[in-house]
Amino acid sequence: MAESIDGISEACLALETPVISGNVSMYNTSKGGAILPMPIIGMVGLVENTKYVTPSHFQIVETLFTQLVKYSLSLVAVNCKM
């Protein structure tokens, strides 16, 4: 754990990126047993060029779902006009 936090600190210093919030999960469990402690970082910032933004899996799924709903509604509209 200490090495993880030291690494995060080193990266933030090298990138000149402040971390103003964080959390360390120390006592989590699941059905399979204990979950090892892990540092979690939440950050907010501005991206000057969206070309460098990697979309999340959830954005991709939402886009596909939205397209499917729009397509389904267009089929309903066509069938209602018949």
Secondary structure as GFF3:
##gff-version 3
##sequence-region A 1 82
A	DSSP	alpha_helix	2	15	.	.	.	ID=ss1
A	DSSP	beta_strand	22	25	.	.	.	ID=ss2
A	DSSP	beta_strand	29	30	.	.	.	ID=ss3
A	DSSP	beta_strand	33	34	.	.	.	ID=ss4
A	DSSP	beta_strand	38	41	.	.	.	ID=ss5
A	DSSP	three_ten_helix	50	52	.	.	.	ID=ss6
A	DSSP	alpha_helix	57	81	.	.	.	ID=ss7
###
